[in-house]
Amino acid sequence: MLVSASTPGCIASTDVEDVADLAGLWVASNAIYSELADPTNRFDLIAEGFAVTMEIEPNGDWVLLLVAGDLASFQTGTMAVDGKLLLITDETGTNTGRAYLEGEQVAIQIEGGLQAWDFDGDGEAEPAKLNLVMDRQP
């Protein structure tokens, strides 16, 4: 999983220096899967009616929740900051990347690892990037 600020429409931002800076409940205003093999093949979760939230604890534990109607999916793991790298651990292992924060908004890109989407409807999920722009909730 790779995290960076190369999200379309990325906000002007600074590096996250401490995972506690990301603590809180985040709601996505932008959540788009892009297929790794064909980045023009995209699925916009928000436009398709999904609500995407991420809760991050000060110690780095996180839960990512996707909900659309009666369908729900969640992913869990931990994260930590090591210099300018964000280390994200989930059931696929530990991956590195970067996270950027601007006020109460964060832009991240998660690539590979548990990130996949069934773009062609054949029942098999293809490797993908998940681009998120999320707003911190009060």
C-alpha positions as CSV (number, residue, x, y, z in Angstrom):
1,M,0.0,0.0,0.0
2,L,1.5,3.4,-1.0
3,V,0.3,6.6,0.4
4,S,1.1,9.9,-1.3
5,A,-0.5,13.3,-2.2
6,S,-0.8,12.6,-5.9
7,T,-4.6,12.6,-5.6
8,P,-6.4,14.5,-8.4
9,G,-7.2,18.0,-7.1
10,C,-4.7,17.5,-4.4
11,I,-4.7,20.2,-1.7
12,A,-1.6,22.3,-0.8
13,S,-0.2,20.5,2.2
14,T,2.6,19.6,4.6
15,D,4.1,16.3,5.6
16,V,2.5,14.5,8.5
17,E,5.2,14.4,11.3
18,D,3.2,12.4,13.9
19,V,0.5,9.8,13.4
20,A,-1.4,11.5,16.2
21,D,-1.9,14.5,13.8
22,L,-4.2,12.3,11.8
23,A,-6.3,11.1,14.9
24,G,-10.0,11.5,14.5
25,L,-13.0,10.6,12.3
26,W,-12.5,11.5,8.6
27,V,-15.3,11.5,6.0
28,A,-14.3,11.3,2.3
29,S,-15.4,14.0,-0.1
30,N,-13.5,12.3,-2.9
31,A,-13.0,8.5,-3.1
32,I,-12.0,7.1,-6.5
33,Y,-10.5,3.6,-7.3
34,S,-8.2,3.6,-10.4
35,E,-7.1,0.3,-11.9
36,L,-3.3,-0.2,-11.7
37,A,-3.2,-1.9,-15.2
38,D,-5.4,0.8,-16.8
39,P,-5.5,4.1,-14.7
40,T,-8.3,5.4,-17.0
41,N,-10.5,2.7,-15.7
42,R,-12.0,4.3,-12.6
43,F,-14.8,3.8,-10.1
44,D,-16.0,6.9,-8.1
45,L,-17.4,5.6,-4.8
46,I,-19.0,8.9,-3.8
47,A,-20.8,9.3,-7.2
48,E,-22.0,5.7,-6.9
49,G,-23.6,6.4,-3.5
50,F,-21.0,5.1,-1.1
51,A,-20.2,6.8,2.2
52,V,-16.5,6.4,3.0
53,T,-15.2,7.1,6.5
54,M,-11.9,6.4,8.3
55,E,-11.3,6.5,12.0
56,I,-7.7,6.9,13.1
57,E,-6.7,6.6,16.8
58,P,-3.8,8.7,18.2
59,N,-1.8,5.4,18.5
60,G,-2.3,4.8,14.7
61,D,-5.0,2.1,14.8
62,W,-7.4,2.7,11.9
63,V,-10.7,1.5,10.4
64,L,-11.7,2.3,6.9
65,L,-15.5,1.8,6.3
66,L,-17.3,1.8,2.9
67,V,-21.1,1.8,3.1
68,A,-23.7,1.9,0.3
69,G,-27.3,1.0,1.3
70,D,-27.3,-2.4,3.0
71,L,-23.7,-3.1,1.8
72,A,-20.8,-2.4,4.1
73,S,-17.1,-3.3,4.0
74,F,-14.4,-2.4,6.4
75,Q,-10.6,-2.7,6.6
76,T,-8.4,-2.3,9.7
77,G,-4.8,-1.9,10.6
78,T,-2.2,0.4,12.2
79,M,-0.1,3.2,10.9
80,A,3.0,5.1,12.2
81,V,5.2,7.9,10.9
82,D,8.9,7.2,10.3
83,G,10.5,10.5,9.2
84,K,8.5,11.5,6.1
85,L,7.2,8.0,5.5
86,L,3.8,6.7,6.6
87,L,4.1,3.0,7.5
88,I,0.7,1.3,7.1
89,T,0.1,-2.2,8.3
90,D,-2.9,-4.3,7.4
91,E,-3.5,-8.0,6.7
92,T,-1.2,-7.8,3.7
93,G,1.8,-6.6,5.8
94,T,3.6,-3.3,6.2
95,N,3.8,-0.8,3.4
96,T,5.3,2.7,3.1
97,G,4.2,6.0,1.6
98,R,3.5,9.6,2.5
99,A,0.6,11.5,4.0
100,Y,-0.1,15.2,3.6
101,L,-2.4,17.3,5.8
102,E,-3.8,20.8,5.3
103,G,-5.8,22.1,8.2
104,E,-8.7,19.7,8.7
105,Q,-8.3,18.0,5.3
106,V,-6.0,15.1,4.2
107,A,-5.3,13.8,0.7
108,I,-3.9,10.3,0.5
109,Q,-3.5,7.6,-2.2
110,I,-3.5,3.9,-1.2
111,E,-2.0,1.6,-3.8
112,G,-1.8,-2.1,-3.9
113,G,-2.0,-4.3,-0.8
114,L,-5.6,-4.7,0.2
115,Q,-6.7,-2.1,-2.4
116,A,-8.6,-3.8,-5.2
117,W,-11.9,-3.3,-7.1
118,D,-13.9,-5.5,-9.4
119,F,-13.8,-3.1,-12.4
120,D,-15.2,-5.6,-15.0
121,G,-17.8,-7.3,-12.8
122,D,-16.3,-10.8,-13.2
123,G,-16.1,-11.5,-9.5
124,E,-12.4,-11.0,-9.4
125,A,-11.0,-7.7,-7.9
126,E,-8.2,-6.1,-9.9
127,P,-5.3,-4.3,-8.1
128,A,-6.1,-0.6,-7.8
129,K,-5.3,2.7,-6.2
130,L,-7.8,4.3,-3.9
131,N,-7.5,8.1,-4.0
132,L,-9.1,9.8,-1.0
133,V,-9.6,13.4,0.0
134,M,-11.1,13.4,3.6
135,D,-12.4,16.0,5.9
136,R,-11.9,15.7,9.7
137,Q,-15.2,15.6,11.6
138,P,-15.7,17.7,14.8
